[in-house]
């Protein structure tokens, strides 16, 4: 039994190392020198392999081909070279001081990072929406560190996306502030209500 178990472990190790070599060759552009299997197996295991006629330098394992996408593209690929052109729509929007960017979930994390990036990359107004502005420590600390001119570009709006009355009120506030929305970054949201609107 011990001999059979040792042989099973050895063959598993051979297959695993072969898989590692194949994966390394497939996914790593750098040349990685092959590690002789004899360096990682004990002498007794090497002798047992030699006696059984097992070839430690090769394996019959072949990894399967990754599946190809079966999705149907809905939009054309974005040409970033055109987007960077000074006359592009995005460049015009970003340089417009009257443009408005709305970010939900702006109190921390990805939403807060969007607020920071928009202030650096655009000239317009940034409306930072969060459920509890008074306790949004990350957002408040960032805003307090800004020069007055930059701070004036940010409006903080209370918005609870699980409360329809809060959503309606935030919409009215945003409309009163600018009457336009150029970009909406819906970082935090609820997909459907599970009753009328489809969603989880």
C-alpha positions as CSV (number, residue, x, y, z in Angstrom):
1,X,0.0,0.0,0.0
2,X,2.8,2.4,0.9
3,X,4.5,1.7,-2.5
4,X,1.2,2.3,-4.4
5,X,0.5,5.5,-2.4
6,X,4.0,6.8,-3.1
7,X,3.6,6.0,-6.8
8,X,0.2,7.9,-6.9
9,X,1.8,10.9,-5.2
10,X,4.7,10.9,-7.6
11,X,2.5,10.7,-10.7
12,X,0.4,13.6,-9.3
13,X,3.5,15.6,-8.8
14,X,4.6,14.9,-12.3
15,X,1.3,16.0,-13.7
16,X,1.2,19.1,-11.6
17,X,4.7,20.2,-12.7
18,X,3.9,19.5,-16.3
19,X,0.8,21.7,-15.9
20,X,2.9,24.4,-14.3
21,X,5.4,24.3,-17.2
22,X,2.6,24.5,-19.8
23,X,0.8,27.4,-18.0
24,X,4.1,29.3,-17.6
25,X,4.8,29.0,-21.3
26,X,1.3,30.0,-22.3
27,X,0.8,33.0,-20.0
28,X,4.2,34.4,-19.4
29,X,6.1,36.2,-22.2
30,X,9.4,35.9,-20.3
31,X,11.5,32.8,-20.8
32,X,11.5,30.7,-17.6
33,X,14.1,28.0,-17.5
34,X,12.6,24.6,-17.0
35,X,13.2,23.0,-13.6
36,X,14.5,19.4,-13.9
37,X,12.0,17.2,-12.2
38,X,14.8,15.3,-10.5
39,X,15.6,18.4,-8.5
40,X,12.2,18.3,-6.8
41,X,11.7,14.6,-6.3
42,X,13.6,12.4,-3.8
43,X,16.2,9.9,-4.9
44,X,14.0,7.0,-4.0
45,X,11.1,8.4,-6.0
46,X,13.4,8.9,-9.0
47,X,14.6,5.3,-8.7
48,X,11.0,4.1,-8.5
49,X,10.0,6.2,-11.5
50,X,13.0,4.8,-13.5
51,X,12.1,1.3,-12.6
52,X,8.5,1.7,-13.6
53,X,9.5,3.3,-17.0
54,X,7.8,6.6,-16.2
55,X,9.2,9.5,-18.3
56,X,9.6,12.4,-15.9
57,X,10.5,14.8,-18.6
58,X,7.2,14.7,-20.4
59,X,3.5,14.3,-19.8
60,X,0.5,13.5,-21.9
61,X,-1.5,16.3,-20.3
62,X,-2.6,19.1,-22.7
63,X,-4.5,22.0,-21.3
64,X,-7.9,22.8,-23.0
65,X,-8.3,25.8,-25.2
66,X,-10.0,28.7,-23.3
67,X,-13.6,29.3,-24.5
68,X,-14.2,32.1,-27.0
69,X,-16.8,34.7,-26.2
70,X,-20.3,34.1,-27.4
71,X,-21.4,37.6,-26.5
72,X,-22.8,40.0,-29.0
73,X,-21.2,43.4,-29.0
74,X,-23.8,46.2,-28.4
75,X,-21.6,49.2,-29.1
76,X,-18.5,49.9,-31.3
77,X,-15.2,49.8,-29.6
78,X,-14.1,53.2,-28.1
79,X,-11.4,54.9,-30.1
80,X,-9.4,56.6,-27.4
81,X,-7.2,58.4,-29.9
82,X,-10.3,60.3,-31.1
83,X,-11.5,60.9,-27.6
84,X,-8.2,62.7,-26.8
85,X,-8.4,65.0,-29.8
86,X,-9.0,68.6,-28.7
87,X,-12.1,68.9,-30.9
88,X,-13.7,65.7,-29.6
89,X,-17.1,65.7,-27.8
90,X,-15.5,64.5,-24.6
91,X,-12.7,67.2,-24.7
92,X,-15.3,69.9,-25.4
93,X,-17.4,68.7,-22.5
94,X,-14.5,68.4,-20.1
95,X,-13.4,71.9,-20.8
96,X,-16.9,73.4,-20.4
97,X,-17.2,75.2,-17.1
98,X,-21.0,74.7,-17.3
99,X,-20.8,71.0,-17.6
100,X,-22.2,68.9,-14.8
101,X,-21.1,65.5,-13.5
102,X,-23.2,63.5,-11.0
103,X,-21.5,60.9,-8.9
104,X,-23.6,58.6,-6.6
105,X,-21.9,56.8,-3.7
106,X,-19.4,59.6,-3.5
107,X,-18.7,59.3,0.3
108,X,-15.9,56.9,-0.1
109,X,-14.2,54.3,-2.3
110,X,-14.7,54.4,-6.1
111,X,-17.3,57.1,-5.9
112,X,-14.9,59.4,-4.0
113,X,-12.2,58.6,-6.5
114,X,-14.5,59.7,-9.3
115,X,-15.0,63.0,-7.6
116,X,-11.3,63.5,-7.2
117,X,-10.6,62.6,-10.9
118,X,-13.4,64.7,-12.2
119,X,-12.0,67.8,-10.4
120,X,-8.6,67.2,-11.9
121,X,-9.7,66.4,-15.5
122,X,-12.7,68.6,-16.0
123,X,-13.7,72.3,-15.6
124,X,-17.4,71.9,-14.7
125,X,-19.4,71.2,-11.6
126,X,-19.3,67.9,-9.7
127,X,-22.3,66.9,-7.8
128,X,-21.3,64.4,-5.1
129,X,-24.3,62.3,-3.9
130,X,-24.3,60.2,-0.7
131,X,-26.8,58.9,1.8
132,X,-25.4,60.7,4.8
133,X,-23.3,63.8,3.9
134,X,-22.8,64.7,7.6
135,X,-21.0,61.4,8.3
136,X,-19.2,61.1,4.9
137,X,-15.8,61.5,6.5
138,X,-13.7,60.6,3.5
139,X,-15.6,63.1,1.2
140,X,-15.6,65.8,3.9
141,X,-11.9,65.5,4.6
142,X,-11.1,65.7,0.9
143,X,-13.3,68.8,0.3
144,X,-11.8,70.6,3.3
145,X,-8.4,70.1,1.8
146,X,-9.3,71.9,-1.5
147,X,-8.6,75.5,-2.3
148,X,-11.7,77.6,-2.3
149,X,-12.0,77.8,-6.1
150,X,-11.9,74.0,-6.4
151,X,-14.2,73.5,-3.4
152,X,-16.8,75.8,-5.0
153,X,-17.0,73.4,-8.0
154,X,-18.4,70.6,-5.8
155,X,-22.0,70.4,-4.5
156,X,-22.8,67.7,-2.0
157,X,-26.4,66.3,-2.3
158,X,-28.2,63.9,0.0
159,X,-29.3,60.9,-1.9
160,X,-30.6,57.5,-0.6
161,X,-31.1,55.3,-3.6
162,X,-33.3,52.9,-1.6
163,X,-35.8,55.8,-0.9
164,X,-37.9,57.1,-3.8
165,X,-38.7,60.3,-2.0
166,X,-34.9,61.0,-1.6
167,X,-34.3,60.2,-5.3
168,X,-37.0,62.7,-6.3
169,X,-35.7,65.4,-4.0
170,X,-32.1,64.9,-5.2
171,X,-33.4,65.2,-8.8
172,X,-35.0,68.5,-8.0
173,X,-31.9,69.8,-6.3
174,X,-29.7,68.8,-9.2
175,X,-32.1,70.5,-11.6
176,X,-32.0,73.7,-9.6
177,X,-28.2,73.6,-9.5
178,X,-27.5,73.2,-13.2
179,X,-30.6,72.0,-15.1
180,X,-28.3,69.7,-17.0
181,X,-26.3,66.4,-16.5
182,X,-23.5,65.7,-18.8
183,X,-22.3,62.5,-17.2
184,X,-23.8,60.2,-14.5
185,X,-21.4,58.0,-12.6
186,X,-23.9,55.6,-10.9
187,X,-21.4,53.9,-8.6
188,X,-24.1,52.9,-6.1
189,X,-27.5,51.9,-7.3
190,X,-30.3,49.4,-7.0
191,X,-31.3,47.4,-10.1
192,X,-35.1,47.1,-10.1
193,X,-37.5,46.8,-7.1
194,X,-38.2,43.1,-7.5
195,X,-41.9,43.8,-8.1
196,X,-42.6,46.2,-11.0
197,X,-39.2,46.9,-12.4
198,X,-37.1,43.9,-13.4
199,X,-34.1,43.2,-11.1
200,X,-32.8,41.0,-8.4
